[in-house]
Amino acid sequence: MAYRTWQVSKREYCERVGREVALEAEVVYPSEVLPDQPPRVLARRCSNAIECNQFEKPACLWSGTNPTHDPL
């Protein structure tokens, strides 16, 4: 059976919050029945997205509130 997991793709310093954040990807690995298929990335997120979304201004692509701004 296939399984999903969140993996850290890289760590970056975010000037908006003033600290290091982790950029994560939700990856689906195939089951043992289809072992030669590569894993698929379903979604991406920032580890600090919840706090960024509480600010009054839209944040960035990684937090999901401003798809046109990628600061990292």
PDB file of N, CA, C and O in Angstrom:
ATOM      1  N   MET A   1       0.831  -1.171   0.000  1.00  0.00           N
ATOM      2  CA  MET A   1       0.000   0.000   0.000  1.00  0.00           C
ATOM      3  C   MET A   1       0.886   1.248   0.000  1.00  0.00           C
ATOM      4  O   MET A   1       1.921   1.280   0.666  1.00  0.00           O
ATOM      5  N   ALA A   2       0.483   2.255  -0.735  1.00  0.00           N
ATOM      6  CA  ALA A   2       1.241   3.499  -0.805  1.00  0.00           C
ATOM      7  C   ALA A   2       1.120   4.256   0.521  1.00  0.00           C
ATOM      8  O   ALA A   2       0.126   4.121   1.234  1.00  0.00           O
ATOM      9  N   TYR A   3       2.136   5.047   0.836  1.00  0.00           N
ATOM     10  CA  TYR A   3       2.067   5.850   2.055  1.00  0.00           C
ATOM     11  C   TYR A   3       2.575   7.260   1.791  1.00  0.00           C
ATOM     12  O   TYR A   3       3.410   7.488   0.916  1.00  0.00           O
ATOM     13  N   ARG A   4       2.046   8.205   2.577  1.00  0.00           N
ATOM     14  CA  ARG A   4       2.389   9.624   2.464  1.00  0.00           C
ATOM     15  C   ARG A   4       3.218  10.045   3.663  1.00  0.00           C
ATOM     16  O   ARG A   4       3.056   9.532   4.770  1.00  0.00           O
ATOM     17  N   THR A   5       4.107  10.990   3.413  1.00  0.00           N
ATOM     18  CA  THR A   5       4.905  11.539   4.493  1.00  0.00           C
ATOM     19  C   THR A   5       5.359  12.952   4.122  1.00  0.00           C
ATOM     20  O   THR A   5       5.522  13.271   2.944  1.00  0.00           O
ATOM     21  N   TRP A   6       5.560  13.788   5.132  1.00  0.00           N
ATOM     22  CA  TRP A   6       6.104  15.132   4.922  1.00  0.00           C
ATOM     23  C   TRP A   6       7.613  15.054   5.137  1.00  0.00           C
ATOM     24  O   TRP A   6       8.075  14.580   6.175  1.00  0.00           O
ATOM     25  N   GLN A   7       8.380  15.523   4.147  1.00  0.00           N
ATOM     26  CA  GLN A   7       9.840  15.528   4.240  1.00  0.00           C
ATOM     27  C   GLN A   7      10.359  16.945   4.095  1.00  0.00           C
ATOM     28  O   GLN A   7       9.828  17.732   3.311  1.00  0.00           O
ATOM     29  N   VAL A   8      11.387  17.266   4.846  1.00  0.00           N
ATOM     30  CA  VAL A   8      12.019  18.584   4.743  1.00  0.00           C
ATOM     31  C   VAL A   8      12.883  18.590   3.489  1.00  0.00           C
ATOM     32  O   VAL A   8      13.807  17.787   3.358  1.00  0.00           O
ATOM     33  N   SER A   9      12.574  19.512   2.557  1.00  0.00           N
ATOM     34  CA  SER A   9      13.362  19.594   1.332  1.00  0.00           C
ATOM     35  C   SER A   9      14.570  20.516   1.513  1.00  0.00           C
ATOM     36  O   SER A   9      15.642  20.240   0.975  1.00  0.00           O
ATOM     37  N   LYS A  10      14.405  21.603   2.264  1.00  0.00           N
ATOM     38  CA  LYS A  10      15.551  22.452   2.608  1.00  0.00           C
ATOM     39  C   LYS A  10      15.173  23.396   3.723  1.00  0.00           C
ATOM     40  O   LYS A  10      13.995  23.588   4.024  1.00  0.00           O
ATOM     41  N   ARG A  11      16.185  23.984   4.333  1.00  0.00           N
ATOM     42  CA  ARG A  11      15.999  24.969   5.394  1.00  0.00           C
ATOM     43  C   ARG A  11      16.546  26.301   4.891  1.00  0.00           C
ATOM     44  O   ARG A  11      17.614  26.364   4.282  1.00  0.00           O
ATOM     45  N   GLU A  12      15.793  27.359   5.158  1.00  0.00           N
ATOM     46  CA  GLU A  12      16.164  28.698   4.714  1.00  0.00           C
ATOM     47  C   GLU A  12      15.890  29.691   5.834  1.00  0.00           C
ATOM     48  O   GLU A  12      15.078  29.438   6.725  1.00  0.00           O
ATOM     49  N   TYR A  13      16.583  30.828   5.773  1.00  0.00           N
ATOM     50  CA  TYR A  13      16.320  31.920   6.704  1.00  0.00           C
ATOM     51  C   TYR A  13      15.216  32.790   6.105  1.00  0.00           C
ATOM     52  O   TYR A  13      15.328  33.227   4.960  1.00  0.00           O
ATOM     53  N   CYS A  14      14.167  33.040   6.858  1.00  0.00           N
ATOM     54  CA  CYS A  14      13.045  33.863   6.398  1.00  0.00           C
ATOM     55  C   CYS A  14      13.145  35.239   7.057  1.00  0.00           C
ATOM     56  O   CYS A  14      13.135  35.350   8.283  1.00  0.00           O
ATOM     57  N   GLU A  15      13.240  36.281   6.237  1.00  0.00           N
ATOM     58  CA  GLU A  15      13.356  37.637   6.775  1.00  0.00           C
ATOM     59  C   GLU A  15      12.046  38.122   7.387  1.00  0.00           C
ATOM     60  O   GLU A  15      12.055  38.970   8.279  1.00  0.00           O
ATOM     61  N   ARG A  16      10.943  37.600   6.924  1.00  0.00           N
ATOM     62  CA  ARG A  16       9.634  38.029   7.430  1.00  0.00           C
ATOM     63  C   ARG A  16       9.465  37.698   8.910  1.00  0.00           C
ATOM     64  O   ARG A  16       8.971  38.521   9.681  1.00  0.00           O
ATOM     65  N   VAL A  17       9.870  36.507   9.300  1.00  0.00           N
ATOM     66  CA  VAL A  17       9.718  36.097  10.702  1.00  0.00           C
ATOM     67  C   VAL A  17      11.024  36.197  11.470  1.00  0.00           C
ATOM     68  O   VAL A  17      11.023  36.125  12.699  1.00  0.00           O
ATOM     69  N   GLY A  18      12.137  36.360  10.771  1.00  0.00           N
ATOM     70  CA  GLY A  18      13.421  36.543  11.432  1.00  0.00           C
ATOM     71  C   GLY A  18      14.037  35.286  12.005  1.00  0.00           C
ATOM     72  O   GLY A  18      14.752  35.348  13.005  1.00  0.00           O
ATOM     73  N   ARG A  19      13.774  34.149  11.392  1.00  0.00           N
ATOM     74  CA  ARG A  19      14.370  32.893  11.839  1.00  0.00           C
ATOM     75  C   ARG A  19      14.398  31.883  10.703  1.00  0.00           C
ATOM     76  O   ARG A  19      13.878  32.128   9.614  1.00  0.00           O
ATOM     77  N   GLU A  20      15.012  30.751  10.980  1.00  0.00           N
ATOM     78  CA  GLU A  20      15.119  29.691   9.981  1.00  0.00           C
ATOM     79  C   GLU A  20      13.816  28.897   9.922  1.00  0.00           C
ATOM     80  O   GLU A  20      13.243  28.550  10.955  1.00  0.00           O
ATOM     81  N   VAL A  21      13.352  28.614   8.696  1.00  0.00           N
ATOM     82  CA  VAL A  21      12.141  27.821   8.490  1.00  0.00           C
ATOM     83  C   VAL A  21      12.487  26.610   7.634  1.00  0.00           C
ATOM     84  O   VAL A  21      13.484  26.608   6.912  1.00  0.00           O
ATOM     85  N   ALA A  22      11.659  25.595   7.723  1.00  0.00           N
ATOM     86  CA  ALA A  22      11.845  24.388   6.918  1.00  0.00           C
ATOM     87  C   ALA A  22      10.819  24.385   5.795  1.00  0.00           C
ATOM     88  O   ALA A  22       9.627  24.578   6.034  1.00  0.00           O
ATOM     89  N   LEU A  23      11.284  24.167   4.577  1.00  0.00           N
ATOM     90  CA  LEU A  23      10.396  24.017   3.433  1.00  0.00           C
ATOM     91  C   LEU A  23      10.162  22.525   3.253  1.00  0.00           C
ATOM     92  O   LEU A  23      11.103  21.759   3.041  1.00  0.00           O
ATOM     93  N   GLU A  24       8.895  22.118   3.341  1.00  0.00           N
ATOM     94  CA  GLU A  24       8.561  20.705   3.369  1.00  0.00           C
ATOM     95  C   GLU A  24       7.763  20.312   2.133  1.00  0.00           C
ATOM     96  O   GLU A  24       7.095  21.145   1.519  1.00  0.00           O
ATOM     97  N   ALA A  25       7.841  19.035   1.778  1.00  0.00           N
ATOM     98  CA  ALA A  25       7.087  18.489   0.651  1.00  0.00           C
ATOM     99  C   ALA A  25       6.374  17.225   1.102  1.00  0.00           C
ATOM    100  O   ALA A  25       6.960  16.378   1.775  1.00  0.00           O
ATOM    101  N   GLU A  26       5.096  17.102   0.723  1.00  0.00           N
ATOM    102  CA  GLU A  26       4.346  15.880   1.010  1.00  0.00           C
ATOM    103  C   GLU A  26       4.615  14.903  -0.130  1.00  0.00           C
ATOM    104  O   GLU A  26       4.275  15.173  -1.281  1.00  0.00           O
ATOM    105  N   VAL A  27       5.221  13.778   0.195  1.00  0.00           N
ATOM    106  CA  VAL A  27       5.651  12.807  -0.806  1.00  0.00           C
ATOM    107  C   VAL A  27       4.846  11.520  -0.636  1.00  0.00           C
ATOM    108  O   VAL A  27       4.631  11.045   0.480  1.00  0.00           O
ATOM    109  N   VAL A  28       4.405  10.964  -1.772  1.00  0.00           N
ATOM    110  CA  VAL A  28       3.703   9.682  -1.767  1.00  0.00           C
ATOM    111  C   VAL A  28       4.623   8.650  -2.380  1.00  0.00           C
ATOM    112  O   VAL A  28       5.074   8.802  -3.516  1.00  0.00           O
ATOM    113  N   TYR A  29       4.899   7.600  -1.629  1.00  0.00           N
ATOM    114  CA  TYR A  29       5.724   6.503  -2.118  1.00  0.00           C
ATOM    115  C   TYR A  29       4.828   5.382  -2.619  1.00  0.00           C
ATOM    116  O   TYR A  29       3.813   5.083  -1.990  1.00  0.00           O
ATOM    117  N   PRO A  30       5.181   4.754  -3.737  1.00  0.00           N
ATOM    118  CA  PRO A  30       4.337   3.688  -4.284  1.00  0.00           C
ATOM    119  C   PRO A  30       4.379   2.438  -3.411  1.00  0.00           C
ATOM    120  O   PRO A  30       5.266   2.266  -2.575  1.00  0.00           O
ATOM    121  N   SER A  31       3.405   1.586  -3.629  1.00  0.00           N
ATOM    122  CA  SER A  31       3.353   0.331  -2.882  1.00  0.00           C
ATOM    123  C   SER A  31       4.382  -0.646  -3.435  1.00  0.00           C
ATOM    124  O   SER A  31       5.026  -0.379  -4.449  1.00  0.00           O
ATOM    125  N   GLU A  32       4.526  -1.774  -2.760  1.00  0.00           N
ATOM    126  CA  GLU A  32       5.482  -2.790  -3.203  1.00  0.00           C
ATOM    127  C   GLU A  32       5.050  -3.434  -4.508  1.00  0.00           C
ATOM    128  O   GLU A  32       5.875  -4.039  -5.192  1.00  0.00           O
ATOM    129  N   VAL A  33       3.778  -3.321  -4.870  1.00  0.00           N
ATOM    130  CA  VAL A  33       3.269  -3.909  -6.108  1.00  0.00           C
ATOM    131  C   VAL A  33       3.845  -3.178  -7.323  1.00  0.00           C
ATOM    132  O   VAL A  33       4.106  -3.798  -8.354  1.00  0.00           O
ATOM    133  N   LEU A  34       4.043  -1.872  -7.202  1.00  0.00           N
ATOM    134  CA  LEU A  34       4.587  -1.052  -8.286  1.00  0.00           C
ATOM    135  C   LEU A  34       5.891  -0.391  -7.844  1.00  0.00           C
ATOM    136  O   LEU A  34       5.944   0.835  -7.754  1.00  0.00           O
ATOM    137  N   PRO A  35       6.933  -1.152  -7.569  1.00  0.00           N
ATOM    138  CA  PRO A  35       8.144  -0.573  -6.979  1.00  0.00           C
ATOM    139  C   PRO A  35       8.964   0.299  -7.924  1.00  0.00           C
ATOM    140  O   PRO A  35       9.772   1.100  -7.453  1.00  0.00           O
ATOM    141  N   ASP A  36       8.788   0.176  -9.235  1.00  0.00           N
ATOM    142  CA  ASP A  36       9.635   0.934 -10.155  1.00  0.00           C
ATOM    143  C   ASP A  36       9.102   2.328 -10.456  1.00  0.00           C
ATOM    144  O   ASP A  36       9.698   3.039 -11.264  1.00  0.00           O
ATOM    145  N   GLN A  37       8.001   2.746  -9.835  1.00  0.00           N
ATOM    146  CA  GLN A  37       7.491   4.093 -10.023  1.00  0.00           C
ATOM    147  C   GLN A  37       8.167   5.039  -9.037  1.00  0.00           C
ATOM    148  O   GLN A  37       8.386   4.674  -7.882  1.00  0.00           O
ATOM    149  N   PRO A  38       8.500   6.250  -9.480  1.00  0.00           N
ATOM    150  CA  PRO A  38       9.146   7.201  -8.557  1.00  0.00           C
ATOM    151  C   PRO A  38       8.137   7.800  -7.570  1.00  0.00           C
ATOM    152  O   PRO A  38       6.936   7.792  -7.840  1.00  0.00           O
ATOM    153  N   PRO A  39       8.605   8.310  -6.444  1.00  0.00           N
ATOM    154  CA  PRO A  39       7.697   8.989  -5.499  1.00  0.00           C
ATOM    155  C   PRO A  39       7.137  10.260  -6.132  1.00  0.00           C
ATOM    156  O   PRO A  39       7.784  10.869  -6.985  1.00  0.00           O
ATOM    157  N   ARG A  40       5.948  10.657  -5.719  1.00  0.00           N
ATOM    158  CA  ARG A  40       5.308  11.867  -6.249  1.00  0.00           C
ATOM    159  C   ARG A  40       5.179  12.914  -5.154  1.00  0.00           C
ATOM    160  O   ARG A  40       4.903  12.595  -3.997  1.00  0.00           O
ATOM    161  N   VAL A  41       5.382  14.157  -5.534  1.00  0.00           N
ATOM    162  CA  VAL A  41       5.211  15.279  -4.611  1.00  0.00           C
ATOM    163  C   VAL A  41       3.790  15.807  -4.785  1.00  0.00           C
ATOM    164  O   VAL A  41       3.403  16.218  -5.879  1.00  0.00           O
ATOM    165  N   LEU A  42       3.021  15.793  -3.708  1.00  0.00           N
ATOM    166  CA  LEU A  42       1.636  16.254  -3.767  1.00  0.00           C
ATOM    167  C   LEU A  42       1.474  17.708  -3.358  1.00  0.00           C
ATOM    168  O   LEU A  42       0.667  18.427  -3.945  1.00  0.00           O
ATOM    169  N   ALA A  43       2.224  18.148  -2.367  1.00  0.00           N
ATOM    170  CA  ALA A  43       2.063  19.506  -1.850  1.00  0.00           C
ATOM    171  C   ALA A  43       3.368  19.993  -1.249  1.00  0.00           C
ATOM    172  O   ALA A  43       4.262  19.211  -0.928  1.00  0.00           O
ATOM    173  N   ARG A  44       3.452  21.309  -1.106  1.00  0.00           N
ATOM    174  CA  ARG A  44       4.613  21.931  -0.468  1.00  0.00           C
ATOM    175  C   ARG A  44       4.099  22.912   0.579  1.00  0.00           C
ATOM    176  O   ARG A  44       3.024  23.492   0.429  1.00  0.00           O
ATOM    177  N   ARG A  45       4.884  23.091   1.643  1.00  0.00           N
ATOM    178  CA  ARG A  45       4.496  24.019   2.696  1.00  0.00           C
ATOM    179  C   ARG A  45       5.729  24.518   3.437  1.00  0.00           C
ATOM    180  O   ARG A  45       6.829  23.985   3.296  1.00  0.00           O
ATOM    181  N   CYS A  46       5.505  25.552   4.225  1.00  0.00           N
ATOM    182  CA  CYS A  46       6.529  26.118   5.093  1.00  0.00           C
ATOM    183  C   CYS A  46       6.196  25.723   6.526  1.00  0.00           C
ATOM    184  O   CYS A  46       5.024  25.648   6.895  1.00  0.00           O
ATOM    185  N   SER A  47       7.205  25.476   7.321  1.00  0.00           N
ATOM    186  CA  SER A  47       6.975  25.085   8.712  1.00  0.00           C
ATOM    187  C   SER A  47       6.425  26.229   9.555  1.00  0.00           C
ATOM    188  O   SER A  47       5.918  25.995  10.652  1.00  0.00           O
ATOM    189  N   ASN A  48       6.516  27.454   9.067  1.00  0.00           N
ATOM    190  CA  ASN A  48       6.049  28.617   9.817  1.00  0.00           C
ATOM    191  C   ASN A  48       4.796  29.235   9.191  1.00  0.00           C
ATOM    192  O   ASN A  48       4.463  30.378   9.507  1.00  0.00           O
ATOM    193  N   ALA A  49       4.109  28.529   8.334  1.00  0.00           N
ATOM    194  CA  ALA A  49       2.978  29.080   7.591  1.00  0.00           C
ATOM    195  C   ALA A  49       1.833  29.530   8.490  1.00  0.00           C
ATOM    196  O   ALA A  49       1.192  30.540   8.203  1.00  0.00           O
ATOM    197  N   ILE A  50       1.568  28.817   9.550  1.00  0.00           N
ATOM    198  CA  ILE A  50       0.453  29.178  10.434  1.00  0.00           C
ATOM    199  C   ILE A  50       0.684  30.544  11.068  1.00  0.00           C
ATOM    200  O   ILE A  50      -0.238  31.356  11.145  1.00  0.00           O
ATOM    201  N   GLU A  51       1.899  30.800  11.519  1.00  0.00           N
ATOM    202  CA  GLU A  51       2.210  32.100  12.124  1.00  0.00           C
ATOM    203  C   GLU A  51       2.207  33.216  11.082  1.00  0.00           C
ATOM    204  O   GLU A  51       1.739  34.320  11.362  1.00  0.00           O
ATOM    205  N   CYS A  52       2.723  32.941   9.886  1.00  0.00           N
ATOM    206  CA  CYS A  52       2.745  33.961   8.824  1.00  0.00           C
ATOM    207  C   CYS A  52       1.335  34.343   8.386  1.00  0.00           C
ATOM    208  O   CYS A  52       1.087  35.502   8.054  1.00  0.00           O
ATOM    209  N   ASN A  53       0.425  33.401   8.380  1.00  0.00           N
ATOM    210  CA  ASN A  53      -0.941  33.683   7.951  1.00  0.00           C
ATOM    211  C   ASN A  53      -1.714  34.507   8.963  1.00  0.00           C
ATOM    212  O   ASN A  53      -2.805  34.981   8.646  1.00  0.00           O
ATOM    213  N   GLN A  54      -1.195  34.695  10.163  1.00  0.00           N
ATOM    214  CA  GLN A  54      -1.858  35.519  11.164  1.00  0.00           C
ATOM    215  C   GLN A  54      -1.511  36.999  11.018  1.00  0.00           C
ATOM    216  O   GLN A  54      -2.146  37.842  11.652  1.00  0.00           O
ATOM    217  N   PHE A  55      -0.504  37.336  10.183  1.00  0.00           N
ATOM    218  CA  PHE A  55      -0.189  38.734   9.919  1.00  0.00           C
ATOM    219  C   PHE A  55      -1.278  39.335   9.042  1.00  0.00           C
ATOM    220  O   PHE A  55      -2.051  38.606   8.422  1.00  0.00           O
ATOM    221  N   GLU A  56      -1.341  40.661   8.988  1.00  0.00           N
ATOM    222  CA  GLU A  56      -2.379  41.334   8.215  1.00  0.00           C
ATOM    223  C   GLU A  56      -2.110  41.316   6.716  1.00  0.00           C
ATOM    224  O   GLU A  56      -3.049  41.381   5.923  1.00  0.00           O
ATOM    225  N   LYS A  57      -0.834  41.228   6.312  1.00  0.00           N
ATOM    226  CA  LYS A  57      -0.480  41.244   4.891  1.00  0.00           C
ATOM    227  C   LYS A  57      -0.299  39.814   4.370  1.00  0.00           C
ATOM    228  O   LYS A  57       0.094  38.932   5.133  1.00  0.00           O
ATOM    229  N   PRO A  58      -0.579  39.571   3.084  1.00  0.00           N
ATOM    230  CA  PRO A  58      -0.285  38.255   2.511  1.00  0.00           C
ATOM    231  C   PRO A  58       1.202  37.957   2.602  1.00  0.00           C
ATOM    232  O   PRO A  58       2.029  38.857   2.453  1.00  0.00           O
ATOM    233  N   ALA A  59       1.540  36.714   2.844  1.00  0.00           N
ATOM    234  CA  ALA A  59       2.933  36.352   3.092  1.00  0.00           C
ATOM    235  C   ALA A  59       3.654  35.947   1.803  1.00  0.00           C
ATOM    236  O   ALA A  59       4.230  36.797   1.125  1.00  0.00           O
ATOM    237  N   CYS A  60       3.626  34.676   1.468  1.00  0.00           N
ATOM    238  CA  CYS A  60       4.390  34.211   0.315  1.00  0.00           C
ATOM    239  C   CYS A  60       3.794  32.929  -0.250  1.00  0.00           C
ATOM    240  O   CYS A  60       2.787  32.418   0.241  1.00  0.00           O
ATOM    241  N   LEU A  61       4.422  32.438  -1.263  1.00  0.00           N
ATOM    242  CA  LEU A  61       4.025  31.207  -1.935  1.00  0.00           C
ATOM    243  C   LEU A  61       4.035  30.016  -0.991  1.00  0.00           C
ATOM    244  O   LEU A  61       3.149  29.165  -1.062  1.00  0.00           O
ATOM    245  N   TRP A  62       5.010  29.943  -0.119  1.00  0.00           N
ATOM    246  CA  TRP A  62       5.174  28.790   0.770  1.00  0.00           C
ATOM    247  C   TRP A  62       4.117  28.732   1.860  1.00  0.00           C
ATOM    248  O   TRP A  62       3.799  27.643   2.338  1.00  0.00           O
ATOM    249  N   SER A  63       3.563  29.867   2.267  1.00  0.00           N
ATOM    250  CA  SER A  63       2.507  29.852   3.285  1.00  0.00           C
ATOM    251  C   SER A  63       1.120  29.764   2.659  1.00  0.00           C
ATOM    252  O   SER A  63       0.133  29.549   3.364  1.00  0.00           O
ATOM    253  N   GLY A  64       1.040  29.928   1.353  1.00  0.00           N
ATOM    254  CA  GLY A  64      -0.216  29.747   0.652  1.00  0.00           C
ATOM    255  C   GLY A  64      -1.085  30.980   0.522  1.00  0.00           C
ATOM    256  O   GLY A  64      -2.217  30.875   0.049  1.00  0.00           O
ATOM    257  N   THR A  65      -0.600  32.146   0.925  1.00  0.00           N
ATOM    258  CA  THR A  65      -1.443  33.339   0.859  1.00  0.00           C
ATOM    259  C   THR A  65      -1.096  34.292  -0.275  1.00  0.00           C
ATOM    260  O   THR A  65      -1.910  35.154  -0.607  1.00  0.00           O
ATOM    261  N   ASN A  66       0.066  34.173  -0.875  1.00  0.00           N
ATOM    262  CA  ASN A  66       0.447  35.047  -1.986  1.00  0.00           C
ATOM    263  C   ASN A  66       1.215  34.221  -3.021  1.00  0.00           C
ATOM    264  O   ASN A  66       2.435  34.097  -2.914  1.00  0.00           O
ATOM    265  N   PRO A  67       0.535  33.657  -4.011  1.00  0.00           N
ATOM    266  CA  PRO A  67       1.190  32.752  -4.966  1.00  0.00           C
ATOM    267  C   PRO A  67       2.158  33.436  -5.917  1.00  0.00           C
ATOM    268  O   PRO A  67       2.874  32.749  -6.645  1.00  0.00           O
ATOM    269  N   THR A  68       2.208  34.758  -5.937  1.00  0.00           N
ATOM    270  CA  THR A  68       3.122  35.440  -6.853  1.00  0.00           C
ATOM    271  C   THR A  68       4.451  35.835  -6.203  1.00  0.00           C
ATOM    272  O   THR A  68       5.341  36.330  -6.895  1.00  0.00           O
ATOM    273  N   HIS A  69       4.605  35.629  -4.893  1.00  0.00           N
ATOM    274  CA  HIS A  69       5.830  36.050  -4.185  1.00  0.00           C
ATOM    275  C   HIS A  69       6.551  34.857  -3.603  1.00  0.00           C
ATOM    276  O   HIS A  69       6.012  34.158  -2.745  1.00  0.00           O
ATOM    277  N   ASP A  70       7.785  34.616  -4.070  1.00  0.00           N
ATOM    278  CA  ASP A  70       8.621  33.537  -3.548  1.00  0.00           C
ATOM    279  C   ASP A  70       9.904  34.145  -2.988  1.00  0.00           C
ATOM    280  O   ASP A  70      10.856  34.354  -3.740  1.00  0.00           O
ATOM    281  N   PRO A  71       9.955  34.433  -1.687  1.00  0.00           N
ATOM    282  CA  PRO A  71      11.111  35.112  -1.108  1.00  0.00           C
ATOM    283  C   PRO A  71      12.320  34.220  -0.927  1.00  0.00           C
ATOM    284  O   PRO A  71      13.434  34.720  -0.771  1.00  0.00           O
ATOM    285  N   LEU A  72      12.128  32.917  -0.945  1.00  0.00           N
ATOM    286  CA  LEU A  72      13.228  32.013  -0.681  1.00  0.00           C
ATOM    287  C   LEU A  72      13.723  31.456  -1.965  1.00  0.00           C
ATOM    288  O   LEU A  72      14.662  30.660  -1.971  1.00  0.00           O
TER     289      LEU A  72
END
